[in-house]
Amino acid sequence: MSDQADTHRVWRVGADIDTDALAPGAYMKFGIEEIMRHCLQRVRPEFAGQVRPGDVLVAGPNFGIGSSREQAALALARLGVAAVIAPSFNGLFFRNAFNVGLLLLTCARAEVMAEGECIRLDPASGRISRTGPGPSELACEPVPPFLLDMVRAGGLLNVLKQRHTS
């Protein structure tokens, strides 16, 4: 997870983005490196090739619906996406995302953020600072410390490894 002083470029997608859009079924027999090359190709064909570490994905409601494939969240994390911001998430996707170290922010007004604008995140307090038009700050649900620890560690397995080696 990046420091809150870092700025993040926004990528926009719509509502109801399913796990097949994030980790297409046709590539599931291959490893994560191949899966991530096809992440969001159905809705944003350029995404996997142009997203940069630290960029954020802003979506409409129901992000991560569909099957419970962990690779959907892992593809975004491996591409370097700093966070996914949406009004709501599928419960299984939510759990999988934090388990692989991907930050999710639930923000009722996510739709006001524009493609390409730069934002700053403060997940602990639940604030997004904007540089674009409209409100300069958006409220989102604060992320509990134990989930932020998972993101900072790179996922649940790393948290458990840290606990058992300390």
N, C-alpha and C positions, 0 to 999 in steps of 0.2 A: 504494500500500500504506500502511496506517495504521501509526502508531507502536505499539510493543508495549504502551504504557501505556493505549492506547485499549481500551474494552470494546466487545464486539460481541454483538448479540442473535442467538440461534440459531433458525434455521428447520430443521425436520426433514422429510426425505423418506426413502423406503425404499431398497431395493436395486434394482439393474438399471434405473436411470433412463437412458433412451436419449435420443439427440440429437433425436428427433422430439418428445419431451416438452419439451425446452428450446427448440427452434426448430421449431414444427410445420410440416410440409410444405405445408399449405394456405396458409401465409403467406409462403413462400419467394420468391414473385414480387414481394413488396413489399419495401421497405427495412427496415433494422434497427429503425427506430422502431416499425414495425407488428409485426415479429416479437417484439420484447421485450415488447410488451403481452400477448402470448399465452404467454409463457414459463411453463412448468409448469402451464398451465391444466387439463390432464388429471388431474394428481395433487394440485395445490394451487391451485384456481381463484382464490383471493384473493391469491396470491403477488405477481404483477406489480404489482398496485395497492397493496399494503400494505408490500412490502419497502422498507427505507430504506437509504440509503448507509451502509456500515459493517456492515450485517448479514452474517451468515455462513450458509451452507447446509451442513447436516450430513446425510450420506447413508450408505446401506448400501454394500456392495461393488458393484463393476462400474459405477461412475458414468460416464456419457458413452458407453455402448455404442451401437452402431449406425453410422450413416453418418459420414463425416468432415467434416460441415458445420461450418465455422468459426463460423457464426452462433450455434451452440449456446453456445459459450463467450463470444462477443461479447455476446449478449443479457444474460447474467449480469453481465458487466463493466459494461455500459452502465446496468444497473439499480442499480449501485453496490455489488454484493456484494463484500465485502472478501476472502472466501476460500470455497472449497469444501473441506470436510473429509470424507474417506471412507477406508475400509480399502483400497480399490483403485480405480483409474481405467483406462478404456480408453486404450491408448497414443496413438492419434490425438487423442483429446480432450485428453489431458495436454499434448501438444505444442501444439495449437491454443490451449489456455488460456494458457499462458505467452507464446505469440506475440502474444496480444492483451492481455497484462498482467493476467491473472486468476491469483491465487495459489491453488495447490492444496496441501493438506497431507494426506499419507498417514498415517492414524492407525488402528491396528488396533482400538482400543477406542472408536471414534467413537460407537458406539451408546449409550454411557453418558451422553452429553450430552442434556439435556432441551430440549424445545421452549420457547423464551422465556428460557432461562437466559442469563446474561451471562458471556462468557469473554474472556480476554486471550491474544493470540498472540505467540509468539516463534519465528518460522519458521526463523531462522538456527540456533537451538539445538535446535529440534524439541520445543518445550514449549507446552502449552496450559494456562493457569491457569483453574480453574473457580470459580464462586461457588455452584453448585448442589450437590445432594446427591451423595454418592459421593466418589471420589478428587478431591482438590483440584488435582491436576496430572496431566495425561496426556502420555505420550510420543508423539511422531510422528517421522517421518523428517525430519531437518534438510534444509532447502532450500539447495542449493548457491548460493554468492554470485552466479554468473553468471545464475541464474534469478531471484534476488531483484532483481538489477539490471534485468532485463527487466520485472518487476512494477513497480518504482519508476518506471521510464521510461514505463510505459503500453504496453509491448509491444516486440516485436523491431524493428519499423520505426523507432520512436523511438530505440532504442539505436543503430541504424545511422546515423540522421540525426545524433545527437549525436557519434558517432565521426568522421563526415565533416565536421562543422562546427567541430570542436575544433582 
